Amino acid sequence: MLCLARTLALSPDVILLDEPTSALDPDTTDHIESLMRELSERMTVLIVTHNLAQASRISDNVLFLMKGSVVEAASARTFFHDPADERSRAYVSGRIG
């Protein structure tokens, strides 16, 4: 939280959070996700995560990367419910990853 507070003091237009809730308990994760939603109303918030449930809960848009290449860019709703690429479908369904 201290790193986030220091970043917000600079009034950025964009913040990037890498696995922001990794190894946190569910209550703290919920608090951080709520904060990310609030922040996204006034700035762009990018998160890097392997947590599909979290990405589904808090994302507006998804950029899915595999082996260093963009596989799919879509709204979160489309990506999680009707992905266009077979690799995305495999990842979302749990067949790979």
Backbone as CSV, one residue per row, in Angstrom:
resi,resn,N_x,N_y,N_z,CA_x,CA_y,CA_z,C_x,C_y,C_z
1,MET,0.824,-1.195,0.000,0.000,0.000,0.000,0.866,1.257,0.000
2,LEU,2.024,1.191,0.639,2.894,2.353,0.685,3.350,2.735,-0.720
3,CYS,3.709,1.751,-1.545,4.127,2.045,-2.920,2.995,2.700,-3.695
4,LEU,1.792,2.208,-3.500,0.637,2.781,-4.185,0.395,4.218,-3.720
5,ALA,0.506,4.463,-2.441,0.323,5.823,-1.911,1.370,6.767,-2.504
6,ARG,2.596,6.329,-2.600,3.654,7.169,-3.182,3.371,7.455,-4.652
7,THR,2.888,6.458,-5.362,2.561,6.636,-6.778,1.414,7.617,-6.949
8,LEU,0.368,7.462,-6.159,-0.802,8.339,-6.279,-0.481,9.782,-5.925
9,ALA,0.518,9.995,-5.074,0.915,11.363,-4.716,1.418,12.135,-5.931
10,LEU,1.856,11.413,-6.959,2.358,12.056,-8.177,1.251,12.364,-9.184
11,SER,0.006,11.987,-8.873,-1.154,12.209,-9.750,-0.928,11.672,-11.171
12,PRO,-0.621,10.398,-11.300,-0.382,9.848,-12.646,-1.683,9.690,-13.425
13,ASP,-1.565,9.613,-14.749,-2.712,9.327,-15.611,-2.920,7.823,-15.738
14,VAL,-1.828,7.065,-15.567,-1.851,5.616,-15.726,-1.033,4.989,-14.604
15,ILE,-1.546,3.894,-14.037,-0.735,3.114,-13.105,-0.758,1.654,-13.549
16,LEU,0.357,0.975,-13.354,0.496,-0.433,-13.695,0.739,-1.200,-12.408
17,LEU,-0.108,-2.192,-12.160,0.006,-3.013,-10.961,0.302,-4.448,-11.394
18,ASP,1.416,-4.993,-10.952,1.825,-6.346,-11.305,1.440,-7.291,-10.181
19,GLU,0.481,-8.174,-10.443,-0.024,-9.119,-9.449,-0.318,-8.398,-8.120
20,PRO,-1.220,-7.411,-8.157,-1.418,-6.541,-6.994,-1.937,-7.228,-5.735
21,THR,-2.542,-8.394,-5.870,-3.082,-9.048,-4.675,-2.466,-10.428,-4.452
22,SER,-1.345,-10.682,-5.075,-0.681,-11.973,-4.923,-0.373,-12.251,-3.458
23,ALA,-0.769,-13.421,-2.988,-0.488,-13.894,-1.626,-1.196,-13.091,-0.529
24,LEU,-2.258,-12.373,-0.882,-3.013,-11.646,0.130,-4.244,-12.443,0.533
25,ASP,-4.720,-12.198,1.737,-5.927,-12.868,2.216,-7.153,-12.300,1.489
26,PRO,-8.272,-13.024,1.496,-9.463,-12.584,0.751,-9.989,-11.196,1.137
27,ASP,-9.963,-10.849,2.414,-10.467,-9.529,2.816,-9.589,-8.408,2.268
28,THR,-8.291,-8.582,2.339,-7.379,-7.566,1.813,-7.491,-7.491,0.297
29,THR,-7.626,-8.641,-0.350,-7.818,-8.669,-1.806,-9.064,-7.885,-2.192
30,ASP,-10.152,-8.095,-1.479,-11.401,-7.375,-1.742,-11.196,-5.870,-1.595
31,HIS,-10.474,-5.470,-0.574,-10.197,-4.050,-0.339,-9.374,-3.459,-1.493
32,ILE,-8.338,-4.165,-1.922,-7.485,-3.678,-3.010,-8.287,-3.602,-4.315
33,GLU,-9.113,-4.612,-4.585,-9.939,-4.578,-5.798,-10.904,-3.399,-5.781
34,SER,-11.476,-3.117,-4.644,-12.370,-1.971,-4.511,-11.613,-0.674,-4.792
35,LEU,-10.415,-0.575,-4.268,-9.578,0.601,-4.503,-9.241,0.730,-5.990
36,MET,-8.934,-0.384,-6.646,-8.623,-0.336,-8.076,-9.833,0.148,-8.878
37,ARG,-11.028,-0.288,-8.497,-12.246,0.170,-9.187,-12.414,1.681,-9.013
38,GLU,-12.205,2.161,-7.797,-12.305,3.606,-7.537,-11.293,4.381,-8.366
39,LEU,-10.065,3.907,-8.379,-9.003,4.596,-9.122,-9.300,4.617,-10.613
40,SER,-9.918,3.558,-11.130,-10.174,3.477,-12.565,-11.196,4.511,-13.038
41,GLU,-11.898,5.133,-12.112,-12.832,6.191,-12.483,-12.120,7.488,-12.832
42,ARG,-10.868,7.633,-12.397,-10.146,8.887,-12.663,-8.803,8.705,-13.348
43,MET,-8.387,7.448,-13.569,-7.137,7.195,-14.272,-7.192,5.800,-14.886
44,THR,-6.273,5.532,-15.774,-6.168,4.205,-16.364,-5.406,3.308,-15.410
45,VAL,-5.992,2.158,-15.092,-5.358,1.184,-14.202,-5.125,-0.085,-15.004
46,LEU,-3.870,-0.447,-15.156,-3.500,-1.682,-15.836,-3.056,-2.680,-14.787
47,ILE,-3.555,-3.904,-14.888,-3.076,-4.934,-13.972,-2.538,-6.105,-14.781
48,VAL,-1.488,-6.691,-14.266,-0.938,-7.928,-14.802,-1.312,-8.993,-13.790
49,THR,-2.014,-10.036,-14.254,-2.439,-11.069,-13.321,-2.613,-12.401,-14.022
50,HIS,-2.428,-13.453,-13.251,-2.746,-14.806,-13.707,-4.075,-15.245,-13.095
51,ASN,-4.663,-14.399,-12.290,-5.884,-14.711,-11.572,-7.089,-14.351,-12.453
52,LEU,-7.612,-15.358,-13.156,-8.718,-15.103,-14.077,-9.971,-14.608,-13.371
53,ALA,-10.240,-15.134,-12.196,-11.422,-14.690,-11.455,-11.320,-13.206,-11.136
54,GLN,-10.148,-12.775,-10.711,-9.959,-11.364,-10.399,-10.085,-10.512,-11.657
55,ALA,-9.459,-10.927,-12.728,-9.537,-10.168,-13.976,-10.990,-10.050,-14.438
56,SER,-11.734,-11.116,-14.291,-13.146,-11.103,-14.676,-13.956,-10.138,-13.818
57,ARG,-13.636,-10.079,-12.532,-14.378,-9.201,-11.606,-14.115,-7.731,-11.846
58,ILE,-12.885,-7.358,-12.164,-12.545,-5.936,-12.129,-12.175,-5.305,-13.468
59,SER,-12.061,-6.100,-14.521,-11.580,-5.558,-15.797,-12.701,-5.041,-16.682
60,ASP,-12.381,-3.988,-17.401,-13.251,-3.508,-18.475,-12.804,-4.130,-19.795
61,ASN,-11.492,-4.224,-19.966,-10.893,-4.757,-21.187,-9.777,-5.721,-20.819
62,VAL,-9.506,-6.672,-21.710,-8.479,-7.682,-21.477,-7.552,-7.723,-22.685
63,LEU,-6.263,-7.796,-22.396,-5.243,-8.042,-23.402,-4.591,-9.353,-22.992
64,PHE,-4.820,-10.402,-23.768,-4.313,-11.733,-23.433,-3.039,-11.997,-24.211
65,LEU,-1.961,-12.258,-23.475,-0.657,-12.524,-24.075,-0.275,-13.980,-23.864
66,MET,0.408,-14.553,-24.859,0.923,-15.907,-24.729,2.254,-15.965,-25.468
67,LYS,3.282,-16.441,-24.783,4.619,-16.554,-25.378,5.094,-15.231,-25.956
68,GLY,4.778,-14.141,-25.269,5.243,-12.821,-25.675,4.472,-12.161,-26.797
69,SER,3.394,-12.766,-27.239,2.599,-12.187,-28.326,1.161,-11.956,-27.882
70,VAL,0.546,-10.934,-28.462,-0.854,-10.662,-28.177,-1.700,-11.709,-28.895
71,VAL,-2.515,-12.406,-28.132,-3.430,-13.400,-28.680,-4.784,-12.759,-28.956
72,GLU,-5.229,-11.950,-27.984,-6.562,-11.358,-28.130,-6.663,-10.089,-27.295
73,ALA,-7.350,-9.115,-27.842,-7.703,-7.893,-27.124,-9.214,-7.740,-27.272
74,ALA,-9.908,-7.670,-26.138,-11.370,-7.636,-26.191,-11.919,-7.030,-24.911
75,SER,-13.203,-6.712,-24.933,-13.842,-6.310,-23.687,-13.787,-7.512,-22.750
76,ALA,-13.821,-7.260,-21.471,-13.774,-8.363,-20.504,-14.958,-9.295,-20.713
77,ARG,-16.108,-8.736,-20.962,-17.293,-9.567,-21.180,-17.092,-10.521,-22.355
78,THR,-16.609,-9.990,-23.474,-16.359,-10.835,-24.648,-15.276,-11.858,-24.361
79,PHE,-14.175,-11.423,-23.772,-13.064,-12.336,-23.526,-13.471,-13.496,-22.630
80,PHE,-14.201,-13.225,-21.574,-14.533,-14.283,-20.622,-15.754,-15.113,-21.026
81,HIS,-16.598,-14.595,-21.925,-17.817,-15.321,-22.288,-17.844,-15.816,-23.734
82,ASP,-17.084,-15.163,-24.610,-17.089,-15.569,-26.017,-15.779,-15.178,-26.699
83,PRO,-14.641,-15.713,-26.206,-13.360,-15.330,-26.801,-13.273,-15.758,-28.268
84,ALA,-12.595,-14.940,-29.066,-12.509,-15.188,-30.500,-11.446,-16.223,-30.852
85,ASP,-10.375,-16.270,-30.108,-9.249,-17.140,-30.430,-9.338,-18.459,-29.652
86,GLU,-9.012,-19.544,-30.308,-9.059,-20.863,-29.660,-8.135,-20.921,-28.445
87,ARG,-6.977,-20.260,-28.510,-6.056,-20.256,-27.357,-6.674,-19.533,-26.167
88,SER,-7.410,-18.476,-26.444,-8.113,-17.762,-25.367,-9.184,-18.647,-24.766
89,ARG,-9.953,-19.327,-25.623,-10.990,-20.237,-25.129,-10.378,-21.327,-24.265
90,ALA,-9.247,-21.880,-24.686,-8.572,-22.927,-23.923,-8.108,-22.406,-22.572
91,TYR,-7.596,-21.189,-22.533,-7.103,-20.617,-21.271,-8.263,-20.308,-20.320
92,VAL,-9.285,-19.666,-20.845,-10.430,-19.301,-20.002,-11.128,-20.551,-19.450
93,SER,-11.180,-21.605,-20.249,-11.850,-22.835,-19.794,-10.977,-23.663,-18.864
94,GLY,-9.691,-23.334,-18.756,-8.795,-24.084,-17.895,-8.100,-25.260,-18.565
95,ARG,-8.302,-25.421,-19.883,-7.634,-26.506,-20.594,-6.142,-26.289,-20.692
96,ILE,-5.702,-25.039,-20.719,-4.270,-24.707,-20.685,-4.049,-23.648,-19.620
97,GLY,-2.798,-23.515,-19.202,-2.452,-22.485,-18.229,-2.498,-23.003,-16.876
